[in-house]
Amino acid sequence: MGFDRKYLLWALSYVVAGMSLGVFMAASHNHEQHITHAHILLVGFVASLIYGVIHKLWLGAETPRLAKTQFTVHQAGAVTMSVGLFLLYGNIVPEARIEPVLAVASITVLAGALLMLFMVYKTNTVKA
C-alpha cells in the first residue's frame, strides 16, 4: 500500500473520530472538547489528507525510508496530541501532567511537517 493510500485511510479515520466527537458534544450540550475536536480534524484529517495528495501527485518512491519516517512521525504526533487534548479538556489528567506530553506531540507534528517540506523540496519533478 502506498503512502498516499495510507494517509487517506488515516485521514478518514480522523474525520470519523472528529465528527463523532462533534456529534457527541452537540447531543450532550457539552462543548468542553471543542479544542480537541478542532485538532483532530485539522492536524489529523486535513494534514493527513494533504500529505496523501502530496504523495499521490508529487512524491515518488525514491525515498521510501524517509517517507515511512515522516508518516510515522506525523501519525504518532497527531494521535498523541488528540489523546492528550482529550485527557486535558475532559479533566481526566491535570494540565501540569499532560502539558509536557502535549509539548512533545506538538513538536513531533512540526517535525513531520518539516520532513514533508524536505521531501517535496528534494523532489523536483511531478510524478507521471
C-alpha positions as CSV (number, residue, x, y, z in Angstrom):
1,M,0.0,0.0,0.0
2,G,1.4,3.4,-1.0
3,F,1.7,6.3,1.4
4,D,-1.0,8.2,-0.5
5,R,-3.5,5.5,0.4
6,K,-2.1,5.1,4.0
7,Y,-2.6,8.8,4.6
8,L,-6.1,8.7,3.0
9,L,-7.1,5.8,5.4
10,W,-5.7,7.7,8.4
11,A,-7.4,10.9,7.3
12,L,-10.8,9.3,7.0
13,S,-10.3,7.7,10.4
14,Y,-9.6,11.1,11.9
15,V,-12.6,12.6,10.2
16,V,-14.9,9.9,11.7
17,A,-13.3,10.4,15.2
18,G,-13.6,14.2,14.9
19,M,-17.1,14.2,13.6
20,S,-18.2,11.7,16.2
21,L,-16.8,13.9,19.0
22,G,-18.6,16.8,17.4
23,V,-21.9,14.9,17.4
24,F,-21.4,13.9,21.0
25,M,-20.8,17.5,22.0
26,A,-23.9,18.7,20.2
27,A,-26.1,16.0,21.7
28,S,-24.8,16.5,25.2
29,H,-24.7,20.3,25.0
30,N,-21.2,20.0,26.5
31,H,-18.6,21.7,24.2
32,E,-15.6,21.4,26.5
33,Q,-13.8,19.2,23.9
34,H,-14.1,21.8,21.1
35,I,-10.3,22.3,21.0
36,T,-9.8,18.5,20.8
37,H,-12.4,18.3,18.1
38,A,-10.7,21.0,16.0
39,H,-7.2,19.5,16.4
40,I,-8.4,16.0,15.4
41,L,-10.0,17.5,12.3
42,L,-7.1,19.9,11.4
43,V,-4.0,18.1,12.5
44,G,-5.4,14.6,11.9
45,F,-7.8,14.8,9.0
46,V,-6.7,17.9,7.0
47,A,-2.9,17.4,7.3
48,S,-3.1,13.7,6.6
49,L,-5.3,14.3,3.6
50,I,-3.0,17.0,2.2
51,Y,0.1,14.8,2.8
52,G,-1.7,11.9,0.9
53,V,-2.4,14.3,-2.0
54,I,1.3,15.4,-2.0
55,H,2.4,11.7,-2.1
56,K,-0.1,11.0,-4.9
57,L,0.8,14.0,-7.1
58,W,4.4,14.8,-6.4
59,L,6.4,12.2,-4.5
60,G,7.7,9.0,-6.0
61,A,9.2,6.1,-4.3
62,E,12.7,7.5,-4.3
63,T,12.9,7.9,-0.5
64,P,10.7,5.1,1.0
65,R,12.7,5.2,4.3
66,L,12.2,8.9,4.7
67,A,8.6,8.7,3.7
68,K,8.0,6.0,6.3
69,T,9.7,8.0,8.9
70,Q,7.7,11.1,8.1
71,F,4.4,9.1,8.1
72,T,5.2,7.6,11.4
73,V,6.3,10.9,13.0
74,H,3.2,12.7,11.8
75,Q,0.8,10.0,13.0
76,A,2.5,9.5,16.3
77,G,2.3,13.2,17.0
78,A,-1.3,13.6,15.8
79,V,-2.6,10.7,17.8
80,T,-0.7,11.7,20.9
81,M,-1.9,15.3,20.6
82,S,-5.5,14.2,20.1
83,V,-5.5,11.8,23.1
84,G,-3.6,14.4,25.2
85,L,-6.1,17.1,24.5
86,F,-9.0,14.8,25.2
87,L,-7.5,13.9,28.6
88,L,-6.8,17.6,29.3
89,Y,-10.2,19.0,28.3
90,G,-12.1,16.1,29.8
91,N,-10.5,16.9,33.1
92,I,-9.1,13.4,33.3
93,V,-5.4,14.4,33.7
94,P,-4.2,17.6,35.3
95,E,-2.7,20.3,33.0
96,A,0.7,20.1,34.7
97,R,1.0,16.4,34.0
98,I,-0.3,16.4,30.4
99,E,1.4,19.6,29.2
100,P,4.8,18.0,28.6
101,V,3.2,15.3,26.6
102,L,1.3,17.9,24.5
103,A,4.5,19.8,24.0
104,V,6.4,16.8,22.7
105,A,3.3,15.9,20.5
106,S,3.3,19.4,19.0
107,I,7.0,19.3,18.2
108,T,6.6,15.9,16.7
109,V,3.8,17.1,14.4
110,L,6.0,20.1,13.4
111,A,8.9,17.6,12.7
112,G,6.6,15.7,10.4
113,A,5.7,18.9,8.6
114,L,9.4,19.7,8.2
115,L,10.1,16.3,6.9
116,M,7.3,16.6,4.3
117,L,8.7,20.0,3.3
118,F,12.1,18.4,2.8
119,M,10.8,15.6,0.7
120,V,8.8,18.0,-1.5
121,Y,11.8,20.3,-1.8
122,K,14.1,17.4,-2.7
123,T,11.7,16.1,-5.4
124,N,12.0,18.3,-8.4
125,T,9.7,16.6,-10.8
126,V,6.0,15.9,-11.0
127,K,5.1,12.2,-10.8
128,A,3.8,10.9,-14.1
